[in-house]
Amino acid sequence: MKHLILGTAGHVDHGKTSLIRALTGRQTDRLKEEQKRGISIELGFTYFDLEKDLRVGIVDVPGHEKFIRNMVQGVSGMDLVMLVIAADEGIMPQTIEHLNILKMLGVEHGFVALTKTDLVDEEWIELVTSDIRDALKGTFLENSEIVRVSNKTLEGIDDIKNILRKHADSFEKEEKNDTPRLPIDRVFVISGFGTIVTGTLMDGKLSLQDEIEIYPERIKTKIRSIQVHQESQDVAYDSQRCALNIPGVKKEDIHRGSVISLPDALKNTNLIDVKIECIKDQERAIKNGSRVFLYIGTEEILARVVLLDRDVLNPGEEGYAQLILESETVCKRMDRFILRFYSPMSTIAGGIILETNPKKKKRFDEDAVEEFKINESGSDTDVLNNLIYTRQDDFLNKKEIAKLLSKSEDLVDKELNDLVNEGTIKVYELKNGLYPISLRYIQNVNEELIVHLNKYYEKYPLRRGIFKEEIKNRFFKKLNNNQKLYEYVLGLILDEASLELNGELVSIKGYAPSLSDEDKKSMDMVLNMIEEAKYDGITKEEIQEKIKINPEFLNEALQDLQASKSIYRLQDDYISYKAFLNAREDLIKFLNNNQEISLAEFRDLISSNRKISLALLEDFDKANLTKRLGDKRVLKR
């Protein structure tokens, strides 16, 4: 069965609710106050079957200016809108405000229902129709049908149904394998069933018994039952209005504006990047720092506007901004929103969300503005590529990126493959996820390292390079607990062909310290002395005493010999690297034959002293070659 969501819009008392009653036979005003006063206050919902395989869901919005907030919260998920205008009054203030809101929220399809035609004559109807056409110029309703309607005589009801049939044929919706989102527009309790929430499902699907999470409250539960237009279903699909029974959740714990999705699929935010479009025909401007009400989905949030590329956004102008929210929400790139001033209350602007969890940006920063432009008009892969690059210092994995983009991991996976094929990123897979690496970022770090190394050589002319662990601590702080990923990233940097790894040192390719003949002779003397010490080891102080070498030069010589894997440092002692490898090989052979070894046995095995033997065993433990069990060591399998 096809599903179509029809929304109403229009000035108060122009007959929206009465027209719905004429179409469906149902009353959408459910509150006693609404029925008593004859005006809609809250959102109303109903449906009717237009054909055997076509069900029309209806969202009835209030028209009174005091309840515009409720109207805005009802527009989310509309397929088309029925703009209701009374023939006896014509275009009124809320007609225009509703029209502006619909435009800003991206509604693209609809028609006009000219109601109360039984109260006026033909000449008046033609005059009002002409006024309507003038008012609709430049809007999505400029060429739409204007249907004459009387809720009393039922004139035009069949015409409206024919329009709905025509629109339904053009709303073939492609099923998306994306993260489902259901912005809640009602929360209530039914005795014996518990808490019920309703809303229009956006993206993806929700199934019976699905584990779900409610955002931003971060409440986890599951779906006990699903109803789509009062009929029980196993699955609710994109664009369907549905009611969910969610056990274990109190009504007061959630609110209109909360969003239902899958567990850990979305990320709360209180900062969003946006493009704002100020409504042309209004008098107020948005200044940097203005406080506004933000309407997004079914949520209403107080926010402060930080304009990025100007100081004032005047009526009719567009501009980039960051919105600082006073409470957290969840949203998605390209979601639309409305901004309203609250003193006095008026709708001033709308726009689109460009990034949902951005970093704070500097005003008038050219790079920030360029990032906004990519997020506004770039393809999905352009946006993903930009996110990976700008957030590379955080080293996000695929799951974290999917949350930031409010997308399914499957969709992100496809886009990552596209970027790999384009040659713009590499990916590295670990047990805890797939990590994309921006090659542009790699090139930038490579250039930074070359500059850093040249300065380093000026300061330390006898050193070959910088220890790769020192580079990690300086350039890749977020990778301190992810050695495998760091080794992969470093490998990509070294692939750039301008750097190389010498032992544990990263150097500019081809660089070697410029040593005098005397310095070379001193280096050889230091190395020979360490090799001759064998497993007895020798300290820096002992070397200094024996050959009377310059202390500063000795420090540089020991570091260079250690980095080039000529010597190995054990706390305060040095042994040759060849001796270290021999000790490792002898230990492995012994443990393969004897299963375990004591400190005394290892000391005798390599003919060393207790100090050197213990230091070696502790280093083997740290390297995960061995592990200690009591006073014995065994191979770590």
Buried (B, 14 or more C-beta within 10 A) or exposed (E): EBBBBBBBBBBBBBBBBBBBBBBBEEBBBBEEEBEEEEBBBBBBBBBBEBEEEBBBBBBBBBBBBEBBBBBBBBBBBBBBBBBBBBBBBBBBEBBBBBBBBBBBBBBEBBBBBBBBBBEBEEEBBEBBBEEBBEBBEEBBBEEBBBBBBBBEEEBBBEBBBEBBBEBBEEBEEEEBEBBBBBBBBBBEEEEEEBBBBBBBBBBBBBEBEBEBBBBBBEBEBBBBBBBBBEEEBEEBBBBBBBBBBBEEBEEEEBBBBBBBBBEEBBBBBBBBBBBBBBBEEBEBBBEBEBEBBBBBBBBBBEBBBBBBBBEEBEBEBEBBBBBBBEEBBBBBBEBBBBBBBEEEEBBBBBBBBBBBBBBEBEBEEEEBBEBBEBBBEBEBBBBBBBBBBBBBBEBBBBBBBBBBBBBBBEBBBBBBEBBEEEEBBBBBEEEEBBBBBBBBBBEEBBEEBBEBBEEBBEEBEBBBBBBBEBBBEEBBEBBEEBEEBBEBBBEBBBEBEBBBBBBBBBBBEEBEBEBEEEBEEBBEBBBEBBBEBBBEBBEBEBBBEEEEBEEEBBBBBBBBBBBBBBBBBBEEBBBBBBBBEBBBEEBBEBBEEEEBBEBEBBBEBBEBEEBBBBBBBBBBBEEEBBEBEEEBBBBEE
